[in-house]
C-alpha cells in the first residue's frame, strides 16, 4: 500500500492500514522543513491549535507514543510533490493500492492520472472536496484501466477479490471528508461511540455485554460476534492476549460455544438507533391541507358550507324545486346576483335575505383564507424556529460541508435536530430549509444563542464548526448549563483532540464526551476503500479485529451453491445478511438498510446473483477473497 498526503490524514491512514489490516505501507509526505500553504480556514485552525500547545504537551506528557507514530522499519519518503519519479520510487508499479489524500484536489487528480498510467491494475483512492468532479474522475480512471487491458469494474460495482488472487478489484474510489466522517459523528451523538460500520446506509455497532446473572437472558442483538476473554473481568488478567489460549477472546463463535461460555462477556451486533422522540416522516415538498389554514378558519368554512346546504334544503321544501336548481338559486342569492323575489312567497323572500346575510359573512372568511394560504407558502421557504416544548433533540453547530452531511444523516433516522449557524448564506441553510429543520441564526459564542436552541433540554450537542476554539467554547458553556449533556466536538489537530477529550473526561466523568479530528474519523473509510470496495469497515474486539465486507457470491466456491450453515466457519467467517436490493437491481423503499435481510435461515442456499454482508477475521477474509495475509491470526 502507498499513501501520499500532506496532513494528519495521511499519518492516521497509514496507522490504520498497519494496525488494523496488517499491511505494508509506504508513506510519502512533504519534507519536514516545508509545509504546504494552507487556506484561511486551515490557518485559523492551526493558530487555535498552537494556542493550546502547552495544554496538549502537559496532558500528553507521560502518555506514551501516539497511535500515529510509525515504527522504525516502516518506509517513509519525503517529496514536495507526487511526481512520476516519486511514485515510481514508492513502488506504485507493483503496489496493490494507492491513496492520494493531499489537501489540494488538483494535486490528487494529477497524481492519480500518473499512477494509472504507471500501473493500470492499481486500486486508487482519492480525496476530493468537489463531489461532482469526483464522480467524473472515477469514471475516467476506471475507463482508462479498462482500455489499458485491466479488468476494472464499473462505477458502483463491488470487487470479488483482491491483489494476489483472482478477480482483483482495481476500481477507483473518490471520497470526501464530509461523507466519511458523517456516520461516525452521528453514531457518536446517538450512542457515544464512533466504532460503527455503515452497511448500505444502516449504521451498526458492536456492543459489549456483561455476563448475564443467574435467571437472566442476555439480548443477542442481531448476532453474537465474539466471546470476551475469560480474564476481562480480572484486573490482574492479561486481557485479550494471544497467550491466553482458550481463555482469550473467541471471534465468531457458534451457538454451542456461546451457550457453554458461562461467566464470559459477549460482543453483539446492534443497529444504531435513537432512543428519544422522533419526528414523523413527511414527503419532500408535500403541503397538507391542515397546514394551509388554521383550525378556526377551517371551522368557519365548515359552518358556512352547512348554512348553504341548510338554505338549499329549506328552498326545496318551500318551492318543491329540483335539488340542483335549488342549490343553484341559493348560490345566486348568496353572491347577490339573483333577481329580488318581490312577487315570491314570504318563505322564499326570507330565504333570499338569509342567503344574502350568509354571503356577507363569506367575504371576510374567503379573504382570511387567501391571506393565510399566502402566509403559509411564504413561511414554508423561510427558516423555522425551535418549537416550544422541544426536548430530546440534537443541537448541531455549524452547517458547513461536514455539518450539512451530518444533518442529512440525522434526518434520515428521523431524529429531531436544531441547527445553529452564524452565516445566513452557509451551504447548509438550503438543506435545513428543505428538510424543515429549525435553525437559530447567530454566533454560538454569544449569550442566549444556545438557550434559543433549547440546549437545556437536548440529548446531545454536535459542535462541527471550522474553528476549534468556537467548538471548545460552546461545549464548555453547554456543560455549564447541563453537566450530563453528551457532547461531540470536531477539532482539527489530532493531538489537541486527545488532550481536550482527556481533560473533559476528567472534569465531567458522568457525561459522555468525544473530541475527534477529521483525520481520525475519516481514516477508517479511506483504509477500507484501499482494501477494496467490498470492505465496509472494521471493529476491534480487545486486541483482535473483525472485518465486515459485502461480497458478491458469484465466483467464490466457498459461497456459491452452499447454505448459510455450510459457509459459517467459527473463528473465520459468518454470513450476517443478504442484500436483496442488489439482487433486485437496486430497487428498494429508500430507507437506510431496507434491502438487508438479517434473519437468514441456515438452510438458505446462496446463489450466484446474491450479495451478502459477512463478518470475518483477517485470515478468514483473506481465504475467501484469495489473498495473501501477513497476519498469523
C-alpha positions as CSV (number, residue, x, y, z in Angstrom):
1,X,0.0,0.0,0.0
2,X,1.2,3.5,-0.8
3,X,-0.2,6.6,1.0
4,X,0.6,10.1,-0.2
5,X,-0.6,13.2,1.7
6,X,0.4,16.4,3.4
7,X,-1.7,16.4,6.6
8,X,-2.7,14.3,9.6
9,X,-5.0,12.1,7.5
10,X,-2.0,10.5,5.7
11,X,-0.4,9.5,9.0
12,X,-3.7,8.3,10.5
13,X,-4.5,6.3,7.4
14,X,-1.0,4.7,7.5
15,X,-1.5,3.7,11.1
16,X,-5.0,2.3,10.3
17,X,-3.6,0.1,7.5
18,X,-0.7,-1.1,9.7
19,X,-2.6,-1.8,12.9
20,X,-6.0,-3.0,11.7
21,X,-5.2,-4.6,8.3
22,X,-1.6,-5.5,8.9
23,X,-0.5,-4.1,5.5
24,X,3.0,-3.0,4.4
25,X,2.7,0.8,3.8
26,X,5.0,3.3,2.0
27,X,4.2,6.8,3.2
28,X,5.0,9.8,1.0
29,X,4.9,13.2,2.8
30,X,6.4,16.6,2.1
31,X,9.8,17.4,3.6
32,X,9.8,18.2,7.3
33,X,11.1,21.7,6.6
34,X,8.5,22.5,4.0
35,X,4.8,23.0,4.9
36,X,2.3,23.3,2.1
37,X,0.3,26.5,2.0
38,X,-2.9,26.3,4.0
39,X,-6.3,28.0,3.2
40,X,-7.5,30.7,5.6
41,X,-9.7,28.2,7.5
42,X,-6.7,25.9,7.9
43,X,-4.6,28.8,9.2
44,X,-7.2,29.6,11.8
45,X,-7.4,26.0,12.9
46,X,-3.6,25.8,13.1
47,X,-3.4,29.0,15.1
48,X,-6.0,27.8,17.5
49,X,-4.1,24.5,17.9
50,X,-1.0,26.5,18.6
51,X,-2.7,28.5,21.3
52,X,-3.3,25.3,23.2
53,X,0.1,23.8,22.6
54,X,1.1,23.9,26.2
55,X,-2.1,22.2,27.2
56,X,-1.5,19.4,24.7
57,X,2.1,18.9,25.9
58,X,1.1,18.9,29.5
59,X,-1.7,16.4,29.1
60,X,0.1,14.1,26.8
61,X,3.3,14.0,28.8
62,X,3.9,10.6,30.0
63,X,1.1,9.1,28.0
64,X,3.4,7.1,25.7
65,X,3.8,7.2,22.0
66,X,0.9,8.2,19.7
67,X,-1.0,5.7,17.7
68,X,0.2,7.6,14.6
69,X,3.9,7.1,15.3
70,X,5.5,4.9,12.7
71,X,7.7,2.0,13.7
72,X,11.4,2.4,12.7
73,X,11.2,-0.3,9.9
74,X,8.3,1.5,8.0
75,X,9.3,3.2,4.8
76,X,8.8,7.0,4.8
77,X,9.6,9.1,1.8
78,X,9.9,12.8,1.7
79,X,8.9,14.6,-1.6
80,X,7.5,18.0,-2.3
81,X,5.0,16.7,-4.9
82,X,3.9,13.2,-6.0
83,X,5.6,13.3,-9.4
84,X,6.1,10.4,-11.7
85,X,9.6,9.7,-10.4
86,X,8.4,9.9,-6.8
87,X,5.5,7.5,-7.4
88,X,7.8,5.1,-9.2
89,X,10.3,5.2,-6.4
90,X,7.5,4.4,-3.9
91,X,6.7,1.2,-5.8
92,X,3.4,2.2,-7.4
93,X,4.0,0.0,-10.3
94,X,3.9,-3.1,-8.1
95,X,1.6,-1.8,-5.3
96,X,-1.9,-3.1,-4.6
97,X,-3.5,0.3,-3.8
98,X,-2.6,4.0,-3.7
99,X,-4.3,6.7,-1.6
100,X,-3.9,10.3,-2.6
101,X,-5.1,12.4,0.4
102,X,-3.5,15.8,-0.3
103,X,-5.5,18.8,0.7
104,X,-5.4,20.1,-2.9
105,X,-7.8,18.5,-5.4
106,X,-5.6,19.3,-8.4
107,X,-2.6,17.6,-6.8
108,X,-4.6,14.4,-6.2
109,X,-6.0,14.3,-9.7
110,X,-2.7,14.9,-11.4
111,X,-1.0,12.1,-9.3
112,X,-3.9,9.7,-10.0
113,X,-3.6,10.1,-13.7
114,X,0.1,9.5,-13.5
115,X,-0.3,6.5,-11.2
116,X,-3.0,4.9,-13.5
117,X,-0.5,5.2,-16.4
118,X,2.2,3.5,-14.4
119,X,0.0,0.7,-13.1
120,X,-3.4,0.1,-14.8
121,X,-4.2,-2.6,-12.3
122,X,-3.7,-0.3,-9.3
123,X,-6.6,0.4,-6.9
124,X,-6.9,4.2,-6.5
125,X,-8.5,6.1,-3.5
126,X,-8.7,9.8,-4.0
127,X,-9.6,12.6,-1.6
128,X,-11.6,15.3,-3.4
129,X,-13.8,18.1,-2.0
130,X,-15.7,18.6,-5.3
131,X,-18.1,15.6,-5.3
132,X,-19.4,16.2,-8.8
133,X,-15.9,16.4,-10.2
134,X,-15.1,13.2,-8.2
135,X,-17.8,11.2,-10.0
136,X,-16.4,12.2,-13.4
137,X,-12.8,11.4,-12.3
138,X,-14.0,8.0,-11.0
139,X,-15.5,7.1,-14.4
140,X,-12.4,8.5,-16.3
141,X,-9.9,6.5,-14.3
142,X,-11.9,3.3,-14.5
143,X,-12.2,3.6,-18.3
144,X,-8.5,4.2,-18.5
145,X,-7.9,1.0,-16.6
146,X,-10.2,-0.9,-19.0
147,X,-8.6,0.5,-22.1
148,X,-5.2,-0.4,-20.7
149,X,-6.2,-4.1,-20.6
150,X,-7.2,-4.3,-17.0
151,X,-10.4,-5.9,-15.6
152,X,-11.6,-2.9,-13.7
153,X,-15.2,-2.8,-12.7
154,X,-17.6,-0.1,-13.5
155,X,-18.7,2.5,-11.0
156,X,-20.9,1.2,-8.2
157,X,-19.6,-2.4,-8.7
158,X,-18.1,-4.5,-6.0
159,X,-14.9,-6.4,-6.4
160,X,-14.8,-10.1,-5.8
161,X,-11.2,-10.3,-4.8
162,X,-8.0,-8.6,-4.0
163,X,-4.4,-8.4,-5.1
164,X,-2.6,-11.6,-5.0
165,X,-5.7,-13.6,-6.0
166,X,-8.2,-14.0,-8.8
167,X,-10.6,-11.2,-9.9
168,X,-8.7,-8.3,-8.5
169,X,-10.7,-5.2,-7.6
170,X,-8.9,-2.4,-9.4
171,X,-11.6,0.2,-9.2
172,X,-11.3,3.9,-8.4
173,X,-12.9,5.3,-5.3
174,X,-13.3,9.0,-4.6
175,X,-14.1,10.1,-1.0
176,X,-14.6,13.3,0.8
177,X,-14.1,14.2,4.4
178,X,-17.8,15.1,4.9
179,X,-19.1,11.8,3.6
180,X,-16.6,9.6,5.5
181,X,-16.9,11.4,8.9
182,X,-20.7,11.8,9.0
183,X,-21.7,8.2,10.0
184,X,-19.2,8.2,12.9
185,X,-20.3,11.6,14.1
186,X,-24.0,10.6,14.0
187,X,-23.3,7.4,15.9
188,X,-21.2,9.2,18.5
189,X,-24.0,11.7,19.1
190,X,-26.6,8.9,19.5
191,X,-24.8,6.2,21.4
192,X,-21.4,7.7,22.4
193,X,-19.2,5.6,20.1
194,X,-17.6,6.1,16.6
195,X,-16.8,2.4,16.1
196,X,-19.5,1.8,13.6
197,X,-19.9,0.0,10.3
198,X,-22.0,1.6,7.5
199,X,-23.9,-1.2,5.7
200,X,-26.0,0.2,2.9
201,X,-26.8,3.3,4.9
202,X,-27.6,1.2,8.1
203,X,-25.3,2.1,11.0
204,X,-24.2,-0.9,13.0
205,X,-22.1,-1.0,16.2
206,X,-20.5,-3.7,18.3
207,X,-21.7,-3.7,22.0
208,X,-20.0,-5.4,24.9
209,X,-22.4,-7.3,27.1
210,X,-21.6,-8.3,30.7
211,X,-22.1,-12.0,31.7
212,X,-25.8,-12.5,32.4
213,X,-26.8,-13.1,36.0
214,X,-28.5,-16.3,37.0
215,X,-32.0,-16.4,35.6
216,X,-31.3,-13.6,33.1
217,X,-31.4,-14.0,29.4
218,X,-28.9,-11.8,27.5
219,X,-30.1,-9.8,24.5
220,X,-28.3,-11.5,21.5
221,X,-28.8,-8.4,19.2
222,X,-28.5,-9.1,15.5
223,X,-25.9,-11.8,16.2
224,X,-23.1,-12.6,18.6
225,X,-19.7,-11.5,17.2
226,X,-17.3,-12.7,19.9
227,X,-16.8,-14.0,23.4
228,X,-14.7,-11.8,25.5
229,X,-11.6,-13.2,27.2
230,X,-12.2,-15.0,30.5
231,X,-9.7,-12.6,32.1
232,X,-11.5,-9.5,31.0
233,X,-13.1,-9.1,34.5
234,X,-9.9,-9.8,36.3
235,X,-7.8,-6.7,36.9
236,X,-4.7,-8.8,37.0
237,X,-5.6,-10.8,33.9
238,X,-4.0,-10.3,30.5
239,X,-7.0,-9.1,28.6
240,X,-7.2,-10.4,25.1
241,X,-3.6,-11.6,25.0
242,X,-2.6,-14.1,22.3
243,X,-1.1,-16.3,25.1
244,X,-4.5,-16.6,26.8
245,X,-5.3,-19.8,24.9
246,X,-8.9,-20.9,25.4
247,X,-9.3,-18.1,27.9
248,X,-8.7,-15.5,25.2
249,X,-11.4,-13.9,23.0
250,X,-13.2,-16.1,20.6
251,X,-14.3,-14.4,17.4
252,X,-17.5,-15.6,15.6
253,X,-18.4,-18.4,18.0
254,X,-21.1,-20.9,17.2
255,X,-24.3,-21.4,19.3
256,X,-22.8,-24.2,21.3
257,X,-19.7,-22.1,22.3
258,X,-22.0,-19.2,23.3
259,X,-24.2,-21.5,25.4
260,X,-21.2,-23.1,27.1
261,X,-19.4,-19.8,27.8
262,X,-20.7,-19.1,31.3
263,X,-19.4,-16.1,33.1
264,X,-17.9,-14.5,30.0
265,X,-19.0,-11.3,28.4
266,X,-20.1,-11.1,24.7
267,X,-19.8,-8.7,21.8
268,X,-23.1,-8.4,19.9
269,X,-24.0,-6.5,16.8
270,X,-26.7,-3.9,17.1
271,X,-28.3,-1.3,14.9
272,X,-27.6,2.3,15.9
273,X,-30.9,3.9,16.8
274,X,-32.2,6.9,18.6
275,X,-34.0,6.3,21.9
276,X,-35.5,9.7,22.2
277,X,-38.6,11.1,20.4
278,X,-38.6,11.0,16.6
279,X,-40.2,13.2,14.1
280,X,-43.0,11.9,11.8
281,X,-41.8,11.2,8.3
282,X,-43.0,13.7,5.7
283,X,-42.7,13.6,2.0
284,X,-40.5,16.2,0.5
285,X,-42.4,19.1,-1.0
286,X,-45.8,17.9,0.4
287,X,-48.1,20.6,1.8
288,X,-51.0,19.0,3.7
289,X,-54.3,20.9,3.8
290,X,-54.2,21.3,7.6
291,X,-51.0,23.3,7.4
292,X,-52.6,25.8,4.9
293,X,-55.4,27.0,7.1
294,X,-55.8,27.4,10.9
295,X,-58.3,25.3,12.8
296,X,-60.5,28.4,13.4
297,X,-60.7,29.2,9.7
298,X,-61.5,25.5,8.8
299,X,-64.4,25.5,11.3
300,X,-65.7,28.8,9.8
301,X,-65.6,27.4,6.3
302,X,-67.4,24.3,7.5
303,X,-70.1,26.4,9.2
304,X,-70.7,28.4,6.0
305,X,-71.0,25.2,3.9
306,X,-73.5,23.8,6.4
307,X,-75.5,27.1,6.2
308,X,-75.6,26.9,2.4
309,X,-76.8,23.3,2.5
310,X,-79.5,24.2,5.0
311,X,-80.8,27.1,2.9
312,X,-80.9,24.8,-0.2
313,X,-82.9,22.2,1.7
314,X,-85.3,24.8,3.0
315,X,-85.8,26.1,-0.5
316,X,-86.6,22.6,-1.8
317,X,-89.2,22.2,0.9
318,X,-90.9,25.5,0.3
319,X,-90.9,25.5,-3.6
320,X,-90.8,21.8,-4.3
321,X,-88.0,22.6,-6.7
322,X,-85.3,20.2,-8.2
323,X,-82.4,19.9,-5.7
324,X,-79.8,21.0,-8.3
325,X,-81.9,24.0,-9.3
326,X,-82.5,24.9,-5.6
327,X,-78.7,24.8,-4.9
328,X,-78.1,27.0,-8.0
329,X,-80.7,29.6,-6.8
330,X,-79.3,29.6,-3.3
331,X,-75.8,30.3,-4.6
332,X,-77.1,33.1,-6.8
333,X,-78.8,34.6,-3.7
334,X,-75.6,34.0,-1.7
335,X,-73.4,36.0,-4.2
336,X,-76.2,38.7,-4.6
337,X,-76.6,38.2,-8.3
338,X,-80.2,36.9,-8.4
339,X,-83.3,38.9,-9.1
340,X,-85.2,40.2,-6.0
341,X,-88.0,37.8,-5.0
342,X,-90.7,40.6,-4.9
343,X,-93.6,38.5,-6.1
344,X,-92.4,35.3,-4.5
345,X,-94.0,33.7,-1.4
346,X,-93.0,35.1,2.0
347,X,-90.9,32.0,2.9
348,X,-88.8,32.3,-0.3
349,X,-88.2,36.0,0.4
350,X,-87.0,35.2,3.9
351,X,-84.6,32.6,2.5
352,X,-83.2,35.1,0.0
353,X,-82.5,37.6,2.8
354,X,-80.8,34.9,4.8
355,X,-78.7,33.8,1.8
356,X,-77.5,37.4,1.3
357,X,-76.6,37.6,5.0
358,X,-74.5,34.4,4.7
359,X,-72.9,35.8,1.6
360,X,-71.8,38.9,3.6
361,X,-70.2,36.6,6.2
362,X,-68.5,34.6,3.4
363,X,-66.4,37.6,2.2
364,X,-64.2,38.0,5.2
365,X,-63.7,34.3,5.5
366,X,-62.5,34.0,2.0
367,X,-60.2,36.9,2.4
368,X,-58.7,35.3,5.6
369,X,-58.3,32.0,3.7
370,X,-56.3,33.8,0.9
371,X,-54.1,35.6,3.4
372,X,-53.4,32.5,5.5
373,X,-52.5,30.5,2.4
374,X,-50.1,33.1,1.2
375,X,-48.5,33.3,4.6
376,X,-48.1,29.6,4.8
377,X,-46.3,29.4,1.4
378,X,-44.1,32.3,2.4
379,X,-43.1,30.8,5.7
380,X,-42.5,27.4,4.1
381,X,-39.5,28.8,2.3
382,X,-38.2,30.6,5.5
383,X,-36.2,29.1,8.3
384,X,-38.2,27.5,11.1
385,X,-37.7,28.4,14.8
386,X,-37.4,25.7,17.5
387,X,-40.9,24.9,18.7
388,X,-41.9,25.3,22.3
389,X,-41.6,22.3,24.5
390,X,-39.0,20.6,22.2
391,X,-36.8,18.1,24.1
392,X,-34.7,15.1,23.5
393,X,-33.2,16.6,20.3
394,X,-29.7,17.0,18.9
395,X,-28.2,20.5,18.7
396,X,-25.9,20.8,15.7
397,X,-23.5,23.7,15.5
398,X,-22.2,24.6,12.0
399,X,-23.8,24.0,8.6
400,X,-20.6,23.6,6.5
401,X,-19.7,20.6,4.5
402,X,-19.5,18.2,7.4
403,X,-22.4,19.7,9.3
404,X,-24.7,19.5,6.3
405,X,-23.9,15.9,5.7
406,X,-24.4,15.1,9.4
407,X,-27.8,16.9,9.3
408,X,-28.9,14.8,6.3
409,X,-28.0,11.6,8.1
410,X,-29.8,12.6,11.3
411,X,-33.0,13.4,9.4
412,X,-32.8,10.1,7.6
413,X,-33.0,8.5,11.0
414,X,-36.0,10.8,11.9
415,X,-34.1,12.4,14.8
416,X,-35.2,15.9,15.9
417,X,-32.4,18.4,15.2
418,X,-31.9,22.1,15.9
419,X,-29.1,23.8,14.0
420,X,-27.1,26.9,15.0
421,X,-25.3,28.8,12.2
422,X,-23.7,32.2,12.2
423,X,-23.6,32.7,8.4
424,X,-27.1,33.1,6.9
425,X,-25.6,32.2,3.5
426,X,-23.9,28.9,4.6
427,X,-24.2,26.0,2.2
428,X,-26.3,24.0,4.7
429,X,-29.1,26.6,5.1
430,X,-30.8,25.5,1.9
431,X,-30.7,21.9,3.1
432,X,-32.1,22.8,6.5
433,X,-34.9,24.8,4.8
434,X,-35.8,21.9,2.6
435,X,-35.8,19.4,5.4
436,X,-37.9,21.9,7.6
437,X,-35.3,21.8,10.4
438,X,-35.3,24.6,13.0
439,X,-32.3,26.9,12.7
440,X,-31.0,29.6,15.1
441,X,-29.0,32.2,13.2
442,X,-26.4,33.7,15.4
443,X,-22.9,33.4,16.8
444,X,-22.8,30.4,19.2
445,X,-20.3,32.2,21.4
446,X,-22.8,35.0,22.1
447,X,-25.0,34.7,25.2
448,X,-28.5,33.4,24.6
449,X,-27.9,31.6,21.3
450,X,-27.6,28.1,22.8
451,X,-30.5,28.8,25.0
452,X,-32.6,29.6,21.9
453,X,-31.7,26.1,20.6
454,X,-33.1,24.6,23.8
455,X,-29.7,23.2,24.9
456,X,-31.0,22.6,28.4
457,X,-33.5,20.0,27.1
458,X,-31.3,18.5,24.4
459,X,-29.9,15.0,24.4
460,X,-26.6,15.7,22.6
461,X,-24.5,18.6,21.2
462,X,-22.5,18.3,18.0
463,X,-20.0,21.1,17.6
464,X,-18.9,20.9,14.0
465,X,-17.8,24.5,13.1
466,X,-14.5,25.1,11.3
467,X,-13.0,26.9,14.3
468,X,-11.6,24.8,17.1
469,X,-11.9,27.5,19.8
470,X,-15.6,28.0,18.9
471,X,-16.3,24.3,19.2
472,X,-14.5,24.1,22.6
473,X,-16.1,27.2,24.0
474,X,-19.6,26.0,23.0
475,X,-19.1,22.6,24.6
476,X,-17.7,24.1,27.8
477,X,-20.7,26.5,28.0
478,X,-23.2,23.8,27.3
479,X,-21.7,21.7,30.1
480,X,-22.1,24.6,32.5
481,X,-25.8,24.6,31.6
482,X,-26.2,20.8,31.6
483,X,-23.3,18.8,33.1
484,X,-24.7,15.4,31.8
485,X,-25.1,16.5,28.2
486,X,-23.5,14.2,25.6
487,X,-21.0,16.4,23.7
488,X,-19.1,15.7,20.5
489,X,-16.7,18.3,19.1
490,X,-14.7,18.4,15.9
491,X,-11.1,19.5,16.3
492,X,-8.5,20.0,13.5
493,X,-5.4,18.7,15.3
494,X,-5.5,15.1,16.5
495,X,-3.2,15.7,19.5
496,X,-5.3,18.6,20.6
497,X,-8.4,16.5,20.3
498,X,-6.9,13.8,22.6
499,X,-5.9,16.5,25.1
500,X,-9.4,18.0,25.2
501,X,-11.0,14.6,25.5
502,X,-8.9,13.6,28.5
503,X,-9.5,16.9,30.2
504,X,-13.2,16.9,29.7
505,X,-13.5,13.3,30.7
506,X,-11.7,14.1,34.0
507,X,-13.8,17.2,34.7
508,X,-17.1,15.5,33.8
509,X,-16.8,11.8,34.5
510,X,-20.5,11.2,34.4
511,X,-21.1,12.6,31.0
512,X,-20.2,11.3,27.6
513,X,-17.5,13.4,25.8
514,X,-16.0,12.7,22.4
515,X,-13.5,15.0,20.7
516,X,-12.5,13.8,17.3
517,X,-10.3,15.2,14.5
518,X,-11.5,14.8,10.9
519,X,-8.5,12.6,10.1
520,X,-9.3,10.3,13.0
521,X,-12.9,9.8,11.7
522,X,-12.1,9.7,8.0
523,X,-9.1,7.3,8.1
524,X,-11.2,4.0,8.6
525,X,-13.2,4.7,5.5
526,X,-10.2,5.5,3.4
527,X,-8.4,2.4,4.7
528,X,-11.5,0.2,3.8
529,X,-11.6,1.7,0.3
530,X,-7.9,0.8,-0.1
531,X,-8.6,-2.8,0.8
532,X,-11.3,-2.9,-1.8
533,X,-14.8,-1.7,-2.4
534,X,-16.2,-4.8,-0.7
535,X,-14.8,-3.8,2.7
536,X,-17.4,-2.0,4.9
537,X,-15.3,-1.4,8.0
538,X,-13.6,-3.0,11.0
539,X,-14.5,-3.2,14.6
540,X,-11.8,-4.1,17.3
541,X,-12.5,-6.8,19.8
542,X,-10.0,-6.4,22.6
543,X,-6.6,-6.9,20.8
544,X,-8.1,-8.5,17.7
545,X,-10.1,-7.1,14.8
546,X,-13.3,-8.2,13.0
547,X,-13.7,-7.1,9.4
548,X,-17.1,-6.5,7.7
549,X,-17.4,-7.0,3.9
550,X,-20.1,-7.0,1.2
551,X,-19.2,-9.8,-1.2
552,X,-20.9,-10.9,-4.5
553,X,-21.4,-14.7,-4.3
554,X,-20.5,-15.2,-7.9
555,X,-17.0,-16.6,-8.4
556,X,-16.5,-17.7,-4.8
557,X,-16.6,-21.5,-4.5
558,X,-16.7,-21.1,-0.7
559,X,-20.1,-19.3,-1.1
560,X,-21.8,-20.2,-4.3
561,X,-24.2,-23.2,-4.0
562,X,-23.6,-23.6,-0.3
563,X,-26.1,-23.0,2.6
564,X,-25.6,-20.3,5.2
565,X,-24.7,-23.0,7.7
566,X,-22.1,-24.5,5.4
567,X,-20.4,-21.1,4.8
568,X,-20.2,-20.4,8.6
569,X,-16.8,-21.3,10.0
570,X,-16.3,-20.5,13.7
571,X,-13.4,-18.2,14.2
572,X,-13.1,-17.4,10.5
573,X,-16.3,-16.0,8.7
574,X,-20.0,-15.8,9.1
575,X,-22.8,-14.5,6.8
576,X,-24.8,-11.8,8.5
577,X,-27.3,-10.5,6.0
578,X,-28.4,-10.8,2.4
579,X,-28.6,-7.7,0.2
580,X,-31.9,-8.1,-1.7
581,X,-31.6,-4.6,-3.2
582,X,-28.5,-5.7,-5.2
583,X,-30.3,-8.8,-6.4
584,X,-33.4,-6.8,-7.5
585,X,-31.4,-4.3,-9.4
586,X,-31.2,-1.7,-6.7
587,X,-34.9,-1.4,-6.1
588,X,-36.0,-0.6,-2.5
589,X,-38.1,1.8,-0.5
590,X,-35.2,4.2,0.0
591,X,-34.8,3.6,3.8
592,X,-31.3,3.1,5.1
593,X,-30.6,-0.7,5.0
594,X,-34.0,-1.5,3.7
595,X,-32.6,-4.1,1.3
596,X,-30.8,-6.1,4.0
597,X,-32.4,-9.3,5.3
598,X,-30.9,-10.3,8.7
599,X,-32.9,-13.4,9.7
600,X,-31.5,-15.7,7.0
601,X,-32.3,-19.4,7.7
602,X,-29.3,-21.8,7.9
603,X,-30.8,-23.8,5.0
604,X,-30.8,-20.8,2.6
605,X,-28.6,-21.6,-0.5
606,X,-26.5,-18.7,-1.7
607,X,-26.9,-18.2,-5.5
608,X,-24.6,-16.6,-8.0
609,X,-26.5,-13.3,-8.1
610,X,-26.6,-12.8,-4.3
611,X,-24.6,-10.2,-2.5
612,X,-24.0,-10.9,1.2
613,X,-22.7,-9.0,4.2
614,X,-20.4,-11.0,6.3
615,X,-18.1,-10.7,9.3
616,X,-14.7,-12.4,9.2
617,X,-11.3,-12.4,10.7
618,X,-8.3,-11.2,8.7
619,X,-7.3,-14.8,7.8
620,X,-10.9,-15.8,7.1
621,X,-11.5,-12.9,4.7
622,X,-8.1,-13.5,3.0
623,X,-9.0,-17.1,2.4
624,X,-12.4,-16.1,1.0
625,X,-11.0,-13.5,-1.4
626,X,-8.0,-15.4,-2.4
627,X,-5.5,-13.0,-0.8
628,X,-2.2,-13.5,0.9
629,X,-2.2,-12.5,4.5
630,X,0.6,-11.2,6.7
631,X,-1.2,-12.0,9.9
632,X,-0.8,-15.3,11.7
633,X,-4.3,-14.9,13.3
